[in-house]
Amino acid sequence: MAEKFLYKKYSEYLKTKYGEKIYKLPINLPVSCPNRRNGHGCTFCSEVGTGFEASDSSISVSEQLMTTKQLIEKKYKAKKFIAYFQNYTNTFMDLEIFRGYILEAAKTPDIVEISISTRPDCIRDSYLDVLLEISTEYQIHINIELGLQTANYHTLDFIERGHGLAEFMDAVLRIKKYPFTICTHVILNLPGDSLRDAVETSKIISALNIDIVKLHSLYIAKNTILSEQYRNGTISICTKEEYFERVIAFLEHLSPDIVVERLFSRVPEDDADFSNWNTSWWKLQDELLEIMLETHAYQGKKFDYLNGSALNKL
């Protein structure tokens, strides 16, 4: 089986959808998240969230987009872009302020899609209505990224995520009423999770007809609770080989219709106490794909558990 058929790649999905290569333009807003409002946030979250290389949040949305857009246009001859509200929880703000930020992105030339990263417990119909209005007026597609991380609610409690599986399901069902796509973030090597958790997470994502999944190999950012737990030996991280096994099991149980955006995290080494077993993400990916080729593993190979599968035993 050729490598490109091992899983449904995000880059190829975008190229098919828009007719050419699409580039993401990250946006950093002056927002936080509900988990930080009443505490320190998730145990893995650093003070800068996931925006290690993001622009200053005091800079306007349009200026952030235009600055990054000009750099990418010059380097890659790019013509179409996704405005990516990346850092923290981008629906955790007043509705009219939210509308203003999204409008600013929609009015930026050559933006064909707006992607909004948020939490399952920060999805409300009124915010989705605003997105629908703007999407319709400016003919821009909306993608919503939901951080689930794992279907194991015991692990969600341990990392102090602040929500469970029910909130994720509620968010998905609400978004599914709109013509938007959903991307789900998953971490397959969280402390306490197992191979079985990776499989169950894949099954739930498939059963809910999620459109895109983004896999993250856990990195341990400095100056976090997780970092303290890692350094004092309270937690341990599974081996690289075990992570490969979980990724392969996840992909084999994943619906073949779901797009896979990434398989490994990418974080500056200076910002992490642990990241990708001290190996570059692309080397890990090459090694994983080679294993998949050798073992004849591919996305959807074990996607046989829905639609009353037990009736097949009659």
Helices and strands as residue ranges (DSSP letters): G 3-5, H 10-18, E 23-27, H 34-37, H 61-76, E 81-85, H 95-106, E 111-118, G 120-122, H 125-138, E 141-149, H 153-158, H 165-175, E 181-187, H 195-207, E 212-216, E 220-221, H 225-231, H 240-253, E 259-262, G 269-271, E 272-274, G 276-278, H 281-295, G 309-313
